[in-house]
């Protein structure tokens, strides 16, 4: 289970849309079921973070296939003993929801609907936290996103369903998924 934060975004003048190679990782939060432990890695600790991915059987995240994996993969492939994350088995909760509903939903709305809890900030604020050197706040924000994703994934596995609010009406809809592996 993981989430990354970046120090910049595609809309920055020196980056460009879908230019994952120009995105700089400012921090990464990880949760590992094997150790029941959360870890956080700063931008200069990517090699240590990579070791947690090397033997992982399944990578889980929220919107990770569109953002986190391509960014992280670029950086991990350049390490001395590179890792190709696209070769790993992955489960992206947002992709699963989009396959059933045909729509995307924010982590914040999904967490509120299923956990009664919200994110501590917005993703765009993470860049500001980094720029303003509010590193402890950035760490807390990132790890909270990992925690929310973990708890949603646990519900997904246990119940084979999640509640998703309808965009127009706000009505809660029960979204069912195929039975998951233990």
N, C-alpha and C positions, 0 to 999 in steps of 0.2 A: 504494500500500500504506500503510495507516495504522492507528493505534490511538489512542483517547483515554482519558484518565483523568479522573475527576470528583472534586471535593472533597466531594461528598455523594452520597446514594443515595435511592432511592424510599422506603426504610423510615425515613428521617429524618422526625421529626415535622412539619417545615415543608415537606416535599416532597409525599409522597403517591404512590401507585402510578401508574405511567405518566404522571406529570406531568413530561415532558421539559423544559418551560420552566423548572422550578425547579432543574434540575441545573446545577451550575457546573463548567465545564471547568477542570481544574487543569494539564493538560498534554496535548500531542499529539505523537506520533512519526510520521514520514513516511519512506517509502523511495520513490525515483523511479528507475525503470529507465533513463529517458532520460539521467540524469546519474550513475547508479550511486552515489547518495549518500543517506545518512540525515540527517534534520534533526529538530530538536526545538523545539517552540514552547511557551512558558509561557502562562499564562492571559491575560496582557495583550498577546499577540502574535497574536491570532486573525485580525486583518486581513492580516498577512503570510502566515499559514498559508493563508488563503483563496485567495491568488494561486496556490498550488500545485494547488488543486482546480479553479480556473476553467477551464483548458484541458485538464484530464485527460480522456483517452478512456475509461478504465476505472478504477473504484475497487475495490480489493480489500481484504478484511479478514476477520476471524473473528468471527462473531456481530454483525457491523456493522449488518445490516438491522434488528435488534431493539433495538439500543442506540446504537451510535456514530453512525449516520446520523441518527436522529431528534433526538438531542441536538445534534449539530453543525449540522444543518440549521436548527434553531431559532436558533442563534447566528449562522450565516452569513446567513440571510435578513434579519437586522436590521442588517447592515453597509451602509454607504453604497451600494455596488454589490453588492447581495445575490446569493447563489447558491442555487439550489434543487437540493440534492443528489439528490432523488428523480427528477430529470430526467436524471441521469447514468447511464450503463451501470455496473452493479455486479455483482461476483462475491463472494458470501459463502461461504467454504469450509464453514462449519458448515451453512448451508442445503443445499449440495450433498451433504454427508454425510447429513444428515437425510432428504433426498429418497430416497436409496438404502437407508438402514438403518432409517428410521422412528424413529431415536433421535438424541439430542444427545450430544456428547462434549466434554470440556473440551480447551482448547488444550494444557494440560499433558500429558494422557494421549495426545493425538494426536502431539505433538512427541516424547514419550518413545518411542512405538511406531515412528515413522518416522525420527527423527533421533538417537535415543539420548540425548536431551538434555531437560532440564526447564526450566520457567520459574524465574525467580529468586525469586518470591514469589507470593502470591495477590492477586487483584484487590481484595479488601476491605482488604488491607494498604496499597494505594495511597492510600486516604483517610487512613489513620493517618500515612503518610509526609508527606502534605500538611499535616495538622494539626500535626505535630511539626516542620514546616519542614525536613524532610530532602529538599530539592528535588533534589539531585544523585542521591540514591538513587532518587527517583521517576522522574527522567529515564532512568537506567540501566534501571530496571524496564520502563518504557514502550517504550524502544527495543529491548530484548531481545524483548518480545512482537512488535514489528514484524518483527524479524529472524527469529524462529521462523515467523511467518506467511508471510514472504517465501519462506523455504526450503521450507515445506510447499507453497506455491503453485507453486514451481518444480518440485517433485516431481509435483504434480498435473498440471501441463502436460506435463512430459517423459514420464511413465509412464502417464498417464490412470488412475492408481490410487493409493490410499493404504491403509496398514494401519490397521485399527481394532480395538482389543481388545474382545472380547465382555464385556459387563458382568458376567455371572454366572461365566463360566469363565476369563476373562482370555485365552482363546485368540485369537491374531491371525487376523483375517479380512481377506482382500484385497478391497477395495471398488473396483470398476471404474466409470469414468465415460466418457461419450461423448467422442470425440476433440475436443481443444481447438484453438482458433485459435492460430497461431504468435504 
